Amino acid sequence: MTSVIFMGTPDFSVPVLKGLVKHGYVVKAVVTQPDKRVGRKQKITKTPAKLAAEKLNLPVFQPAKLSVSKELDNLIAMHADLIVTAAYGQFLPTKFLKSVKIAAVNVHGSLLPKYRGGAPVQYSLLNDDAETGITIMEMVKKMDAGDIYAQKALKIEPDDTTGSLFTKLAILGRDLLLETLPKIIDGSVRKIPQDPDKVVFSPNISKKQEKITLSMTATEANNLIRALNPDPGAYLMVDGKRLKVWKAKVSKDQTKLEAGSLVSNKNRFAISFANHTILYLLELQPAGKKRMTVKNFLNGQGSKFKPEEKIIDD
């Protein structure tokens, strides 16, 4: 049976891991990021990949930095047939990539060479792309630069968020990987080099990018909201405080009010943006509060604002 060292961290990686086990691959180890503290109570939380591995009774490795860890030597000594990664979150040393007998394979959430890097799904939404997809690729030292084994596209729906796309892409990635691995193993797969002239990068989202600004159109603001849902969330500044927006809808109407003004708070919370556009805020989270529907917000904090008043801070 073909042996695998699997490397992944978030929910996206779990269907891939389970698919490998279900289809008879011998997973010698699951490598994932260390447990981390989450939330206000800073509760130590296991990664989704670790939780799945424990249920499958698979050995788990969690080096803080793989390249200088004792775990690396142990993994190299396993002489696995394959390394399979799916959103692991660390670079893999060249000596590790070369230690496997057949190939090191990555399940990447974009149609490479577009969106190399750590946030491909987020950038597909930020840039209002019509589609995203999965690339099964050969791993090399340079980030996401290896030859392509297989690709499959996925249409982005108007209400998709990063969360919903990751759920869809995880299944697509699992299925495409399982379809492609036998061809990699028997050598019949045809690798395609990436076109360097078409490379686009998608670096991790910065703190600065989380803010919805008044220079954005309603569509651009909505794309940011979708891209940052479920984590970390996009926000507006209202009265000097953050107001997170988890769901919104672009209006077909236009307004003459300056950007950042309240167009209406009667049965809806409509804000003006650049180019006379309007965005309806549908799910919000005031600072220190839980998420709430726009109806609940308007029954509370939202009722104090007056139409035509500029309420969003620059």
N, C-alpha and C positions, 0 to 999 in steps of 0.2 A: 504493500500500500504506500501511496505517496505521502511523505511527511512534510509538515508545514510548521513554520514559526509564524504565528499571527500577531500583528501589531495594530492596535486601534484603541481609541479612547471614548468618543461620544456615542450617542444612540445610533448614529449613522453606521457605526462599525458592527453593531450587534447582529443584524440579519446576515451580514457577510460571514461572520464567525459561525453562526448557527448553520448556515448553508454548507460551509466546508465540512463540519462535523456530520451533518445529515447525509452528505454524499460520500462519506467514507474516507475522507482525508484524515490522516493521523496528525492531530495538532499537538506537537511536542511542548509548546509553550505559548502563553498569551502574554504579550508585553504591552503594558498600558501606562499612562501617566500616574504619578503618585496620588494617593487620596488627598483631598484638599478641604479646607474649611469653607462652608457655604452658608449664606444668609446672615441675618442679624445675630443669630445665636452662635454663628461660627461652628456649626456642627460638622465634624469630620465625615466626609461623604466619599464613598467608593465610586469609581467611574462606571458607567454602564457596561463597558467591556469587561471589567473585573467582576461585576455582579453576574453577568452571563457566563463567564468562565467558571466561576465557583459553582453555579448550578449544573454545569457540564462536567464538573470534577476535573478541570484542567489546571495545570500548574501556572501560577501567575508571577510575573516579574514586573517590578515598578521602579526602575532606576530614575533618580532625579535627573541625571544626565547620562544617557546611555554610553556616550563615547569614552567616558572616564570611569566607568563602573566595573565592579567585579562581575556583575551579571553578564556583561558583554562577553567575557571569556567563556562563561558557561554556555551561552547561546551559540557561540562559534563552535564550541566543542560538540554540539548536537549534530552537526553536519546534516542538517535538514535538506530535503530536496528543494523546498521553496520557502521564500519569505513572502508573505502576503500582508500588505499594509492597507488600512482604510482609516484615514484621518487620525494617525497616531499622534502627531504633534511635535516630533523631534527629527533632526537629521540623523541618518544612519551612516556610520563610518564605512569607508570603502572596503576595509578588510572584512567587515561583516557581510556586506553585499556579495563579496566574492567567495564567502565561505559555503554558500549553498551549492548543491550539485546541479540544479537546473536553471533557476532564475529567481530574481527578486521582483515581485509584481506589485504594482500600486493600483488601487481603485480610487480614481480621482473624480471629484464632483464638478467637472466642466468638460467642454469640448476643446481639449488642448489642440493647438498652443494658446488658445484664449483662456485667460485666467489661471496662470500659474500662481501658486501661493496659497496662503492660509484661509482666504475668504472668497472662494470662487462663487458660491451660491449667493452671498450677499451682493457681490458686484453685478451679477446677472440681473438682480432686481433694481439696484441703484441705477443701472444704465438702461432700464426699461427694455431688456432683451425679450425677444419673442420666444426664445427657447434656451434651454440649458442641456445638460446631459451627463453622461458618464464616459470616462476614458479608462481603459485598461492599458497600463503602460509598463514598460521596463524601467526599473529604478536604476538611476545613476547618481553620481556624487552631486551633480548640479541639480538644483531644485526643480522638480517636475519637468525635466528636460529630456527624459528618455524616449526611446522609440515607442510608437503606438502599436499595440496589439489589436485593439478593437475599440469602437465607439458606438454609442447609441444616443440619439437626441430625445429630449422630453419637452413638450410644449409647456410654457409658463402661462397659467391661467390668471385672470385679472385679480382674483382674491388670494392668490398664493402668497405665502410668507416664506422666510427662510426656514421656519419650522416645518411647514407643509412640504416644501420642496425637498428638504433633507429626508423626510419620511418616504417620499416617492422615489428619490434617488437611491436610497439604501436598498430598496427592493430591486430597482433596475440594475444597480451595481452588483448585487448578489447574483442575479440571474445571468448578467453578461459575463461575470467572472467565471461562473460555473460552466458556461458555454465555451469560454475561451481557454480555460486551463488545460483540457485534454489536448488541444492543438499545440499549446506551449510545451507540454510534456513530451509529445511525440515528435516535436520539431516541425510540424506541418504549418504552423502559423506564419503569416507574412508580416514582418515588422515594417512600419512606415515611419521614417524620420520626421520630426516636426519641422515645419517651415519657420526658420528664425525671423523672417520678415513679418510674420503674423503673430508673434509673441505679445501677449498682453498680461500684465501682472495684476494680482489682487492681494495686496498686503493686508494684514490684519486690521480691522476697524480700529481707529484711534478714538480717544476720548473726545477730541475736537469734533469728529464726524458725527457724534451722537446728537448734536444740537440741530434742531430744525430752525433754519434762518429765514429771515424775511426776504432775502434775495431769491429764494426758491419760488418756483411756480407751485400751484397746488399739486400737480402731478409729480414734481420732483420731491416735494415734501411727503407725499403718499408713498412714493417708492422707497424713501428712507425709512418710513415707519414700517413698511413690509419687510425691508431688508434687516432691520434690527429687532424683529419679533421672531423668536421669544427672548433673545438675549443680545445686547443689554437693554434694549428699548430706546426709542428716540424721544426727545423732549423739547418742549417750548419753555421759554422763561416768561412767567406771568407774575407781576408784582414782586419780582426779585426771587421767585421760587420756581423750582422745576415742576412742570406738569408733563408727565409722560403720556404719550399717545400710543395706544396699542392697535387701534383700528380706526380707519378713516375712509372717506369716499370723496372722490373729486366731483364737484358739481358741474353741470353743463352751463349753468348761469355765469354771468360776469357781474362785476361791481365797479363803481367809480371810487370806492373808499381806498385809502392808502393801505398798503400791506401791513398786516398785524391788527386790523380793525375787526370788531365784532359785527358781522353782517346780520346775524339773527341769533337769539337764544330762546326763541319760542318753538318748543317741540324739537329743536335741533340746535346744535352749537356750531355755527358757521363762521369761519375766519377767512379774511381776505389775504391773498398772497400776491406775488409778483405777476405782472402782466394782466391785472384785473381778475385773476382767477380766484375761485372759492373752494375751500376744503371743509367738508362736514366731519367733525370729530365724533366718533361713535363709541369708543371705549377709552377711558382715561384713568389716570392714576395720580392724584394730587400728592405732593410731598408728604410722607408719613402716613399715607392711607393705602388701602387695598385698591385693586382695579375695580372700576365700576362702569356701568353703562352710562351713556350720555343722559338718559332720563334721570338717573339717580344724581348725577353731577349737577344737572339743572335744578333739581329740587334742593340742592345744597349750595355749594360755593358758586356755581354758575349763575345763580339767580341775581347776584349782586352787580353783574356787569350790565352796561347799557348799550343798546345797538348804536352803531356808528362810532363808538368810543374805541380808541386804539388801546388794546389791552395786552398785546404781546411786546415784550422788551426786545430791543435789537441785540 
